[in-house]
């Protein structure tokens, strides 16, 4: 577990802290999950979470519906996030099994999950270092708070191997994860006290050769307003 002083950290939350403990306990008890040995953050992975056939089907969806990726904040420049994205209908027969499997793995109510998003990175495309959690001092925070609150866990699945580049790099944590088809990577964006964990800053490194496909699912502390 993490260590903290008795003074409560800014933006701490008992609810988010409990979510972190519950999900970590569930993943620790799952023999298929591997925990990254890191004192300051909760990061896990599972090999072969998705079959090759499921990966290919999701890649086809991304290719058919991709659009330029966007940023929530207006502080990034034009080269900050240069990938393409695809929002996936959680009720689609092609998406629902994966969408529900990720929520079941973490043990989080699917209604707390945002729409699963596919991403495509062509050679040279990247997503520079960023946090998945919302910065509560930013102008966008009131809208995010009203739509479900802070993000807790992130789950990412690599849909293909990449010939060169495209790693997910956590520079502050000292972890670099190379794409591997079917592998799920998940982490808690919060510390043990429910405050944002700066160590989870990560980068989708530029692809050198080939095309990288991933899907990402973010979970909120409360029910997400778009869950239906």
C-alpha positions in Angstrom: 0.0 0.0 0.0 1.0 3.6 -0.3 2.2 5.8 2.5 0.8 9.3 3.2 1.1 11.9 6.0 -1.8 12.4 8.3 -2.6 15.6 6.5 -5.2 15.0 3.8 -3.9 15.5 0.3 -5.6 18.0 -2.0 -8.6 16.5 -3.9 -8.5 13.3 -1.7 -11.7 11.2 -1.7 -12.8 8.3 0.5 -15.0 7.0 -2.3 -12.2 6.9 -4.9 -9.9 5.5 -2.3 -12.3 2.6 -1.7 -12.7 2.0 -5.4 -8.9 1.7 -5.7 -8.7 -0.8 -2.8 -11.6 -2.9 -4.0 -10.4 -3.2 -7.6 -6.8 -3.9 -6.6 -8.0 -6.7 -4.2 -10.0 -8.2 -7.1 -7.1 -8.1 -9.5 -4.6 -9.4 -6.9 -6.9 -12.4 -6.5 -7.0 -13.1 -10.2 -4.3 -15.6 -11.2 -4.3 -14.3 -14.8 -3.4 -10.8 -13.7 0.2 -9.6 -13.2 0.9 -6.7 -11.0 3.8 -4.4 -11.9 6.3 -4.1 -9.0 5.9 -0.5 -8.2 5.5 1.1 -4.8 3.8 4.3 -5.9 1.0 3.2 -8.3 -1.3 0.3 -9.0 -0.6 -1.0 -12.5 -1.6 -4.5 -13.8 -1.5 -6.4 -17.0 -3.0 -9.6 -18.5 -1.7 -11.4 -21.5 -4.1 -12.7 -24.2 -7.1 -11.0 -22.7 -8.7 -10.8 -26.1 -8.4 -13.4 -28.9 -6.8 -12.7 -32.2 -10.3 -12.9 -33.9 -11.8 -10.3 -31.4 -8.8 -8.0 -32.0 -9.2 -8.1 -35.7 -12.9 -7.4 -35.5 -12.3 -4.3 -33.3 -9.5 -3.1 -35.6 -12.0 -3.2 -38.5 -14.4 -1.1 -36.4 -11.7 1.5 -35.7 -10.7 1.7 -39.4 -14.3 2.1 -40.5 -15.2 4.9 -38.0 -11.9 6.7 -37.2 -11.7 10.5 -36.9 -8.9 12.8 -35.7 -8.4 12.5 -32.0 -9.3 15.4 -29.8 -8.2 16.9 -26.5 -10.3 18.0 -23.5 -7.9 20.7 -22.6 -7.0 23.6 -25.0 -3.4 23.7 -23.7 -1.9 21.1 -26.0 -0.5 22.1 -29.4 -1.4 20.5 -32.8 1.3 17.8 -32.4 0.3 16.8 -28.8 -2.2 14.1 -29.9 -2.0 13.1 -33.5 -3.7 9.8 -33.5 -7.2 8.9 -34.8 -10.0 7.8 -32.5 -13.3 5.9 -32.8 -16.2 5.9 -30.2 -17.7 2.4 -29.8 -21.3 1.8 -29.2 -21.4 -0.3 -26.0 -24.7 -2.0 -27.1 -23.3 -3.1 -30.5 -22.9 -6.9 -30.7 -19.3 -6.4 -32.0 -18.4 -4.3 -28.9 -20.6 -5.4 -26.0 -18.7 -8.6 -25.1 -15.4 -6.8 -24.8 -17.0 -3.8 -23.1 -18.7 -6.0 -20.5 -15.6 -8.2 -20.0 -13.4 -5.2 -19.0 -16.0 -4.0 -16.5 -16.3 -7.5 -15.0 -12.6 -7.9 -14.8 -12.3 -4.8 -12.6 -15.6 -5.4 -10.8 -16.8 -1.8 -11.5 -20.4 -1.1 -12.4 -20.6 -0.7 -16.2 -22.7 2.4 -15.7 -19.6 4.1 -14.3 -17.7 3.5 -17.6 -17.3 6.0 -20.4 -17.8 4.9 -24.0 -15.0 2.6 -25.0 -12.7 4.3 -27.5 -10.5 2.8 -30.2 -7.4 4.6 -31.3 -5.2 4.2 -34.4 -1.6 5.4 -34.6 0.1 5.5 -38.0 3.9 5.9 -38.3 4.9 9.1 -36.6 1.7 9.6 -34.7 1.7 9.9 -30.9 0.0 11.1 -27.8 2.4 13.1 -25.6 2.7 12.7 -21.9 -0.6 13.3 -20.1 -2.7 12.1 -17.2 -6.0 10.3 -17.7 -7.5 11.9 -14.6 -9.1 15.3 -14.7 -7.3 18.3 -13.3 -9.8 19.8 -11.0 -8.4 23.3 -11.3 -9.1 23.3 -15.1 -12.0 25.0 -16.7 -13.5 21.7 -17.9 -13.8 20.3 -14.4 -17.4 21.4 -13.6 -18.7 19.7 -16.7 -16.7 16.5 -15.9 -17.9 16.6 -12.3 -21.5 16.8 -13.4 -21.1 14.0 -15.9 -19.8 11.4 -13.5 -16.9 12.9 -11.6 -13.3 12.0 -11.5 -11.8 9.1 -13.5 -10.6 6.2 -11.3 -9.3 3.3 -13.4 -8.1 3.1 -17.0 -8.1 -0.1 -19.0 -6.3 -0.3 -22.3 -6.1 -3.3 -24.7 -3.5 -3.6 -27.5 -5.2 -5.0 -30.6 -2.0 -5.8 -32.6 1.8 -6.1 -32.4 3.8 -3.1 -33.7 7.0 -3.6 -35.7 8.7 -0.5 -34.2 7.7 2.1 -31.6 4.3 2.8 -30.1 5.1 1.8 -26.5 3.1 3.2 -23.6 5.6 5.0 -21.5 5.1 6.0 -17.9 8.2 8.3 -17.5 7.7 9.2 -13.8 7.1 5.5 -12.9 9.9 4.2 -15.1 7.7 1.7 -17.0 7.6 1.2 -20.8 5.1 -1.3 -22.2 5.4 -2.5 -25.8 2.3 -3.3 -27.7 1.3 -7.0 -27.8 -1.8 -8.2 -29.4 -4.6 -9.1 -26.9 -2.8 -7.8 -23.8 -4.8 -5.7 -21.3 -3.0 -3.0 -19.3 -4.9 -1.3 -16.5 -4.0 1.2 -13.8 -5.5 3.3 -11.0 -5.3 7.0 -11.7 -5.7 7.7 -8.0 -3.5 7.3 -5.0 -4.6 5.3 -2.0 -6.4 8.3 -0.5 -8.3 9.0 -3.7 -6.3 12.0 -4.8 -4.8 12.1 -8.3 -1.6 10.1 -8.7 1.0 12.1 -10.7 3.0 8.9 -11.3 0.4 7.8 -13.8 1.5 10.3 -16.4 2.0 8.4 -19.6 2.7 8.8 -23.2 1.7 6.9 -26.4 5.1 7.0 -28.0 5.4 7.6 -31.7 5.0 4.6 -34.0 8.1 4.0 -36.1 6.9 1.2 -38.4 3.5 -0.3 -38.8 0.2 0.8 -37.4 -0.8 0.6 -33.7 -4.4 -0.1 -32.7 -5.7 0.0 -29.1 -9.0 0.4 -27.2 -9.3 2.3 -24.0 -12.0 2.4 -21.4 -12.1 4.9 -18.5 -14.2 4.5 -15.4 -15.7 7.4 -13.3 -16.2 7.6 -9.6 -20.0 8.0 -10.1 -22.4 6.9 -12.8 -21.4 8.4 -16.2 -24.1 10.5 -17.7 -23.7 9.0 -21.1 -24.2 5.4 -19.9 -28.0 5.5 -20.7 
